Amino acid sequence: MISPRVLLVEDDLFIREVFAEAMSKAAFVVETAQNGEEAVTKIKQGGWDIVLMDNNLPHTKGSELVQQLKAEKDLVLPKHILFLTNTTGDSETSKINAISDGYLVKSDITPKDLIDKVKKLLGL
C-alpha cells in the first residue's frame, strides 16, 4: 500500500513539528509549509491526498488561499482539505465548512485525534 501524502500548512513551529512527527510515525508521507506562499507553491505541485490548512497564517487566511486556488481553472486540488484553526462559532467557520471537509480546533485535539480524522477522510 502506498502511504498517503499529506501537506501540513502551519506557521507555528511547535504545532507543525508535533503534528508532522505524529503523522510520519503513523505511516503518512508528510511535507510542511509555514506560510501561504509556500503552501500555494506546494499545492500547485500536486500529488497530495489531503491538505491540513491552518486558517490563521501570516498575511492571509487559509480560507482565502483555498478560495483563490479553487478559482484557478486548470488546477487540480487535493480531494480533501481539512482546516486547523482556533477560531470557532463565527462567519469564518461557515466559510471554512463551505470550501473544505471541515475543521478541527487545534487547542481541542491531540495528534492522535488528527490522525484518526485524516484516516477517516481518506477511508483508511
For each residue, the residues with C-beta under 8 A, 3 or more apart:
1:
2:
3: 27 28 29
4: 28 29 49 50 118 122 124
5: 28 29 31 47 48 49 50
6: 23 28 29 30 31 48 49 50 51 52 118
7: 30 31 32 33 39 42 43 48 50 51 52 78
8: 16 19 20 23 30 31 32 33 52
9: 32 33 34 36 38 39 51 52 53 54 57 62
10: 15 16 19 32 33 34 52 54 84
11: 16 34 35 54 56 57 58
12: 15 16 54
13: 16 17 34
14: 17 18
15: 10 12 18 19 84 106
16: 8 10 11 12 13 19 20 32 34
17: 13 14 20 21
18: 14 15 21 22 111
19: 8 10 15 16 22 23 52 84 111 114
20: 8 16 17 23 24 30 32
21: 17 18 24 25 111
22: 18 19 25 26 111 112 114 115
23: 6 8 19 20 26 28 30 111 114 115 118
24: 20 21 27 28 29 30
25: 21 22
26: 22 23 115
27: 3 24
28: 3 4 5 6 23 24 115 118
29: 3 4 5 6 24
30: 6 7 8 20 23 24
31: 5 6 7 8 42
32: 7 8 9 10 16 20
33: 7 8 9 10 38 39 41 42
34: 9 10 11 13 16 38
35: 11 38 39 57 58 59
36: 9 39 40 57 58 59 60 62 65
37: 40 41
38: 9 33 34 35 41 42
39: 7 9 33 35 36 42 43 51 53 57 62 65
40: 36 37 43 44 65 68 69
41: 33 37 38 44 45
42: 7 31 33 38 39 45 48
43: 7 39 40 46 48 51 69 75 77 78
44: 40 41 69 75
45: 41 42
46: 43 76
47: 5
48: 5 6 7 42 43 51 78
49: 4 5 6 78 79 80 122
50: 4 5 6 7 78 79 80 81 82 118 121 122
51: 6 7 9 39 43 48 77 78 80 81 82
52: 6 7 8 9 10 19 82 83 84 114 118
53: 9 39 62 65 66 81 82 83 84 100
54: 9 10 11 12 57 62 83 84 85
55: 61 62 63 83 84 85 87 92 96 103
56: 11 61 62 85 86 87
57: 9 11 35 36 39 54 60 61 62 65
58: 11 35 36
59: 35 36
60: 36 57 64 65
61: 55 56 57 64 65 92
62: 9 36 39 53 54 55 56 57 65 66 83 85
63: 55 66 67 83 92 95 96 99
64: 60 61 67 68
65: 36 39 40 53 57 60 61 62 68 69
66: 53 62 63 69 70 77 81 99 100
67: 63 64 70 71 99
68: 40 64 65 71 72
69: 40 43 44 65 66 72 75 77
70: 66 67 77 99
71: 67 68
72: 68 69 75
73:
74:
75: 43 44 69 72
76: 46
77: 43 51 66 69 70 81
78: 7 43 48 49 50 51 81
79: 49 50
80: 49 50 51 101 121 122
81: 50 51 53 66 77 78 99 100 101
82: 50 51 52 53 100 101 102 103 104 117 118 121
83: 52 53 54 55 62 63 96 100 102 103 104
84: 10 15 19 52 53 54 55 103 104 106 114
85: 54 55 56 62 88 92 93 96 103 104 105 106
86: 56 105 106 107
87: 55 56 90 92 93
88: 85 93 105
89: 93
90: 87 93 94
91: 94 95
92: 55 61 63 85 87 95 96
93: 85 87 88 89 90 96 97 103
94: 90 91 97 98
95: 63 91 92 98 99
96: 55 63 83 85 92 93 99 100 102 103
97: 93 94 100 102 103
98: 94 95
99: 63 66 67 70 81 95 96
100: 53 66 81 82 83 96 97 103
101: 80 81 82 121
102: 82 83 96 97
103: 55 82 83 84 85 93 96 97 100
104: 82 83 84 85 108 109 113 114 117
105: 85 86 88 108 109
106: 15 84 85 86 109
107: 86
108: 104 105
109: 104 105 106 113 114 117
110: 113 114
111: 18 19 21 22 23 114 115
112: 22 115 116
113: 104 109 110 116 117
114: 19 22 23 52 84 104 109 110 111 117 118
115: 22 23 26 28 111 112 118 119
116: 112 113 119 120
117: 82 104 109 113 114 120 121
118: 4 6 23 28 50 52 82 114 115 121 122 124
119: 115 116 122 124
120: 116 117 123 124
121: 50 80 82 101 117 118
122: 4 49 50 80 118 119
123: 120
124: 4 118 119 120
